[in-house]
Amino acid sequence: MIPVSVAPMLDWTNRHYRYFARRLTRRTLLYTEMVTSAAVVHGNREGLLAFHPDEHPLSLQLAGDDPDELARAVELAEPFGYDEYNLNAGCPSERVQKGNFGACLMADPPLVARLLQAMRSATDKPVTVKHRIGLEETPRYEDMLSFVDTLAATGVRRFTVHARIAVLRGLSPKQNRSVPPLRYDDVYRLKEDRPHLKIEINGQVRSLQDVQDHLKHLDAVMIGRAAFADPALLARLDGAVFGDFRLQAEGLTREKVVEQMIPYLEDLCSRGGSPRWVFTPMLGLFAGRPGARSWKRGLSGALPDLPPEQLLGHALASVPRDVQKESLA
Ligand SMILES: Cc1cc2nc3c(=O)[nH]c(=O)nc-3n(C[C@H](O)[C@H](O)[C@H](O)COP(=O)(O)O)c2cc1C
């Protein structure tokens, strides 16, 4: 099992972010944004599912509540070559609840088991699930254990737990990522009680030290918001977690990352894409370093009237040279 991943994040972990993230880490598991099974079955599949070969290893996160439709979505996604499929049983947004998927699925463990079974029947690749500790109505550790046992009976072996309950009424999705308290100990206990299952923890992991601390207890760690706000964090994972020092040997710096994104940007713009699709994932590249603010300013607001390929270089020039050239890996 891959011991560290970047969380699925709607509007954030799109293919442009993932291509950029791969400049910083080759080994970390990446996830798509959540895609509904209905969109895969009825929508523009190429637009929703296509990805760059560099993005491997990549998990497709699906959301839905109809076993047949989820199985069909997996079947239709197979030719795209995803490395695994993940079911979203943890997202608390109202839109998602209206569709009866995401976190509200936790109220119906047998249904979630059927969904996972259906997905497994459509692929030989691993099928995994991302969920919460529980819901407001089922907040106890024992509730989660029973939920996990019901799902594990289908043969699913990998569980990602966002270490909080979800509050479906009264809290926004954003509040649901900070208001219910973190319960890391319950996730550690799950691994102790079910050592044969692979357990990944998620929730407020912000540093390499946090990753390493959790890995003392668990099989894997999922990084969410910090991977977007401070993507340079990803550059230390290959060496420290995987013992893979290739990027370090190549002398990874923020300047090199920016240079590597220029051909990608040119190609995208030549096919009618917007430079902002590339700039948004890159906004945090200098987080915490001198020049972070001017870099962000250079990539947002009114952009200077330059050809797209020169815009990145222009923003980079506003950052002190020594920061551009700092070693990252
Ligand atoms: C902008 C945004 C979009 C998100 N979209 C999804 C999603 O599509 N699927 C999902 O399972 N979780 C989604 N999440 C939740 C994250 O995957 C993760 O569980 C959560 O942010 C907690 O991890 P963190 O504290 O490291 O950020 C989203 C979070 C954010 C901030």
Ligand as a Chemical Component Dictionary entry (heavy atoms), coordinates in Angstrom:
data_LIG
# 
_chem_comp.id                   LIG 
_chem_comp.type                 NON-POLYMER 
_chem_comp.pdbx_formal_charge   0 
_chem_comp.three_letter_code    LIG 
# 
loop_
_chem_comp_atom.comp_id 
_chem_comp_atom.atom_id 
_chem_comp_atom.alt_atom_id 
_chem_comp_atom.type_symbol 
_chem_comp_atom.charge 
_chem_comp_atom.model_Cartn_x 
_chem_comp_atom.model_Cartn_y 
_chem_comp_atom.model_Cartn_z 
_chem_comp_atom.pdbx_ordinal 
LIG C1  C1  C 0 -11.715 22.375 -1.496 1  
LIG C2  C2  C 0 -11.962 20.990 -0.931 2  
LIG C3  C3  C 0 -12.626 20.049 -1.697 3  
LIG C4  C4  C 0 -12.828 18.760 -1.199 4  
LIG N1  N1  N 0 -13.420 17.819 -2.014 5  
LIG C5  C5  C 0 -13.497 16.532 -1.592 6  
LIG C6  C6  C 0 -13.913 15.501 -2.481 7  
LIG O1  O1  O 0 -14.190 15.740 -3.670 8  
LIG N2  N2  N 0 -13.986 14.231 -1.997 9  
LIG C7  C7  C 0 -13.655 13.929 -0.705 10 
LIG O2  O2  O 0 -13.718 12.766 -0.308 11 
LIG N3  N3  N 0 -13.234 14.882 0.153  12 
LIG C8  C8  C 0 -13.119 16.161 -0.278 13 
LIG N4  N4  N 0 -12.599 17.105 0.553  14 
LIG C9  C9  C 0 -12.127 16.716 1.903  15 
LIG C10 C10 C 0 -10.652 16.321 1.838  16 
LIG O3  O3  O 0 -10.448 15.198 1.009  17 
LIG C11 C11 C 0 -10.118 16.002 3.254  18 
LIG O4  O4  O 0 -10.846 14.911 3.759  19 
LIG C12 C12 C 0 -10.270 17.178 4.213  20 
LIG O5  O5  O 0 -9.827  18.393 3.622  21 
LIG C13 C13 C 0 -9.491  16.928 5.512  22 
LIG O6  O6  O 0 -8.110  16.802 5.264  23 
LIG P1  P1  P 0 -7.107  18.037 5.577  24 
LIG O7  O7  O 0 -7.399  18.471 6.998  25 
LIG O8  O8  O 0 -5.734  17.481 5.405  26 
LIG O9  O9  O 0 -7.450  19.129 4.627  27 
LIG C14 C14 C 0 -12.386 18.410 0.097  28 
LIG C15 C15 C 0 -11.708 19.376 0.861  29 
LIG C16 C16 C 0 -11.487 20.644 0.351  30 
LIG C17 C17 C 0 -10.722 21.659 1.185  31 
# 
loop_
_chem_comp_bond.comp_id 
_chem_comp_bond.atom_id_1 
_chem_comp_bond.atom_id_2 
_chem_comp_bond.value_order 
_chem_comp_bond.pdbx_ordinal 
LIG C1  C2  SING 1  
LIG C2  C3  SING 2  
LIG C2  C16 DOUB 3  
LIG C3  C4  DOUB 4  
LIG C4  N1  SING 5  
LIG C4  C14 SING 6  
LIG N1  C5  DOUB 7  
LIG C5  C6  SING 8  
LIG C5  C8  SING 9  
LIG C6  O1  DOUB 10 
LIG C6  N2  SING 11 
LIG N2  C7  SING 12 
LIG C7  O2  DOUB 13 
LIG C7  N3  SING 14 
LIG N3  C8  DOUB 15 
LIG C8  N4  SING 16 
LIG N4  C9  SING 17 
LIG N4  C14 SING 18 
LIG C9  C10 SING 19 
LIG C10 O3  SING 20 
LIG C10 C11 SING 21 
LIG C11 O4  SING 22 
LIG C11 C12 SING 23 
LIG C12 O5  SING 24 
LIG C12 C13 SING 25 
LIG C13 O6  SING 26 
LIG O6  P1  SING 27 
LIG P1  O7  DOUB 28 
LIG P1  O8  SING 29 
LIG P1  O9  SING 30 
LIG C14 C15 DOUB 31 
LIG C15 C16 SING 32 
LIG C16 C17 SING 33 
# 
